[in-house]
């Protein structure tokens, strides 16, 4: 299974509706996707895959505390 196939269209839709082509909006993504049952690691992988970001950059933009990953 490809990494991008791991997430449902619904999850991707929520992700992109929050992201809205503005990296500043990524800090709002974790709270909303956690309501849909995703954990920090899944949110991080989704963000890395969809936006082709490095791990550190994705963590910083998502404002995920590094002690939780």
Secondary structure, DSSP 8 states (H G I E B T S, - for coil): --GGGGS-HHHHHHHHHHHTT-GGGGGGHHHHHHTTT--HHHHHHHHHHHHT--HHHHHHHHT--TTT-
